[in-house]
């Protein structure tokens, strides 16, 4: 089984920055593409960013492109989401997700493609 634990959420003023981390444990012999999603109250879970297991390829949603950056450190089994220029609309619970894959350069952007999810971390951006 794979466990994902997010950290780094909190309260920040608009224009500020946060860095989320997601530590993965269990079944470390497999390779995993990773993603970040978020869910605001009353809204569906939406894709934020994804990264291939090699780290070569990344993809960010239009709403965060240029402000957020996904990265990973495979030696630490950890994926990060650097969030800059935060806006009140970024307020949500942020979830980390993982999917086992042998495709080193592939990323995934759909919730149904992911097999494992973290418990989420709250990000609140005040105006």
C-alpha positions in Angstrom: 0.0 0.0 0.0 1.1 3.6 -0.6 0.6 6.4 1.9 0.7 10.1 1.0 1.1 12.8 3.6 0.8 16.5 2.7 2.1 19.3 4.7 2.8 23.0 4.4 -0.7 24.5 4.2 -1.8 27.4 6.2 -3.1 31.0 6.2 -1.4 33.5 4.0 -2.2 37.0 2.6 -2.9 37.6 -1.0 0.3 37.9 -2.9 2.1 35.7 -0.5 3.7 32.3 -1.0 3.5 28.8 0.4 5.3 25.5 -0.4 3.4 22.3 0.0 5.1 19.0 0.4 3.8 15.4 -0.1 5.8 12.5 1.3 5.2 9.1 -0.2 5.8 5.8 1.7 5.2 2.2 0.9 5.9 0.1 -2.2 8.9 2.2 -3.0 10.1 -0.3 -5.6 7.5 1.1 -8.0 7.7 4.4 -9.9 4.9 6.9 -9.5 3.7 9.9 -11.4 2.4 12.5 -9.0 -0.2 15.2 -9.1 -1.7 18.0 -7.0 -5.4 18.7 -7.0 -7.6 21.1 -4.9 -11.1 21.3 -3.8 -12.9 24.5 -2.6 -16.1 24.4 -0.6 -19.1 23.5 -2.8 -16.9 22.8 -5.8 -15.6 19.7 -7.5 -12.0 18.6 -7.1 -9.9 20.2 -9.8 -6.5 19.5 -11.3 -3.6 21.8 -10.3 -0.3 20.3 -11.5 1.3 17.0 -12.4 4.8 15.6 -12.8 6.2 12.5 -14.5 8.0 10.0 -12.3 11.3 11.0 -13.9 10.6 14.7 -13.2 11.3 15.5 -16.8 7.8 16.6 -17.7 5.4 18.8 -15.8 2.0 20.3 -16.5 0.1 23.1 -14.8 -3.5 24.1 -15.1 -4.1 27.5 -16.8 -5.3 28.9 -13.5 -2.0 28.4 -11.8 0.4 28.6 -14.7 3.2 31.0 -14.0 2.4 31.2 -10.3 2.7 27.5 -9.1 5.5 25.1 -9.8 5.5 21.4 -9.2 8.8 19.5 -8.5 10.0 16.3 -7.0 12.9 14.8 -5.1 12.9 11.1 -5.8 15.7 10.4 -3.3 13.3 11.7 -0.6 10.1 10.3 -2.2 8.6 13.8 -2.0 6.8 16.0 -4.4 6.5 19.8 -3.9 4.1 22.5 -5.0 5.6 26.0 -4.8 2.8 28.5 -4.8 3.6 32.2 -5.4 1.4 35.2 -5.9 -1.5 33.5 -4.1 -5.0 34.8 -4.6 -8.1 34.4 -2.5 -9.5 32.1 -5.3 -6.6 29.6 -4.5 -8.3 28.9 -1.1 -9.0 25.2 -1.0 -8.0 21.9 0.4 -5.0 20.7 -1.6 -4.5 17.0 -2.2 -1.5 15.0 -3.4 -2.1 12.0 -5.6 0.0 9.2 -7.0 -0.3 6.6 -9.8 2.1 3.8 -10.5 3.5 3.9 -14.0 6.4 2.7 -16.1 6.2 5.6 -18.5 9.0 7.9 -17.3 7.8 11.0 -19.1 4.1 10.8 -18.7 2.0 13.0 -16.4 -1.7 12.6 -15.6 -4.4 15.2 -15.1 -7.6 13.4 -14.4 -8.7 12.3 -10.9 -9.7 8.8 -12.1 -6.2 8.2 -13.3 -4.8 8.3 -9.8 -4.8 5.3 -7.4 -3.6 6.9 -4.2 -4.6 10.1 -2.4 -3.4 12.0 0.6 -5.7 13.4 3.3 -5.3 17.0 2.1 -3.9 20.2 3.6 -5.9 23.5 3.9 -4.7 26.6 2.1 -6.4 29.8 3.0 -5.6 33.0 1.2 -7.0 36.2 2.8 -7.6 39.4 0.8 
